Amino acid sequence: MPLLIWDYDGDLFCALTTETGTREGRTTHFELSEARMVPGGTPSVPASPAPGPTAVTVVVYAPEEEKPAEAYFDATRTLPFAVLQQFVALVASRLASTGS
């Protein structure tokens, strides 16, 4: 479950990737959201970023399913277009490397 976090114009954004199933039943979810800082709990553990509410979800099915990838947008979330471009490039790169 890789989590990629990046800064854009002083705001943190993250892309979370999760896979469910195996082989021909595999489904991959790519989620884009603003990152939220989560307290560390103790003074010796610093706060760390975590995904906030999801703005965009891309669902990719196993090639054997012969279904196109789907994108879902949350109508209540907004984000800079440049952040969406970076997310699309990340998803496209992952799909190219897996042959999906």
C-alpha positions in Angstrom: 0.0 0.0 0.0 2.4 2.7 -1.2 1.8 6.3 -0.1 3.4 9.1 -2.1 3.3 12.6 -0.5 4.4 15.8 -2.2 4.2 19.6 -1.7 2.5 21.9 -4.1 2.6 25.6 -3.4 2.8 25.0 0.4 0.1 22.4 0.6 0.7 18.6 1.0 -1.1 16.1 -1.3 -0.9 12.4 -1.4 -1.5 9.5 -3.7 -2.4 6.2 -2.0 -2.3 2.9 -4.0 -4.0 -0.3 -2.8 -4.5 -3.6 -4.6 -7.2 -6.2 -3.8 -7.5 -9.7 -5.1 -4.9 -11.6 -7.0 -4.0 -12.3 -10.7 -7.1 -12.1 -12.9 -9.3 -10.9 -10.0 -6.9 -8.1 -9.1 -8.2 -4.5 -8.7 -6.0 -1.5 -8.1 -7.2 1.7 -6.5 -5.3 5.0 -6.9 -6.6 7.7 -4.6 -5.6 11.4 -4.6 -6.2 13.6 -1.5 -4.9 16.4 0.5 -2.6 15.2 3.2 -3.4 15.9 6.8 -0.8 16.0 9.6 -1.4 13.4 12.3 0.1 14.0 15.7 2.9 11.7 16.8 1.3 11.0 20.2 4.5 11.7 22.2 7.0 14.5 22.1 9.7 12.2 20.7 7.5 11.1 17.8 7.0 13.9 15.2 3.7 14.5 13.4 3.4 12.8 10.1 1.2 13.3 7.0 -1.6 10.9 6.2 -4.3 10.9 3.5 -7.3 13.2 4.0 -10.7 12.8 2.3 -10.3 11.5 -1.3 -10.8 13.9 -4.2 -10.2 11.5 -7.1 -10.2 7.7 -7.3 -9.0 5.7 -10.3 -10.0 2.0 -10.3 -8.0 -0.3 -12.6 -9.1 -3.9 -13.2 -6.9 -6.8 -14.1 -6.3 -7.1 -17.9 -8.1 -10.4 -17.9 -11.3 -8.6 -16.9 -11.3 -6.6 -20.2 -12.8 -3.6 -18.4 -11.4 0.0 -18.9 -10.1 1.9 -15.9 -12.7 4.2 -14.2 -12.2 7.6 -12.6 -14.4 9.0 -9.8 -14.4 12.6 -8.6 -15.7 13.9 -5.3 -17.9 16.9 -6.2 -17.1 18.6 -2.8 -13.3 18.6 -3.2 -11.2 20.9 -5.2 -7.5 20.8 -6.0 -5.0 22.6 -8.3 -4.9 21.3 -11.9 -1.1 20.8 -11.6 -1.8 18.4 -8.7 -4.2 16.4 -10.9 -1.7 16.3 -13.7 1.0 14.9 -11.4 -1.5 12.3 -10.2 -2.5 11.3 -13.7 1.2 11.0 -14.7 1.8 8.7 -11.6 -1.2 6.5 -12.5 -0.2 6.3 -16.1 3.4 5.4 -15.2 2.2 2.6 -12.8 -0.1 1.2 -15.5 2.6 1.3 -18.1 5.0 -0.6 -15.8 2.4 -3.3 -15.0 1.0 -3.7 -18.5 -2.5 -2.8 -17.4 
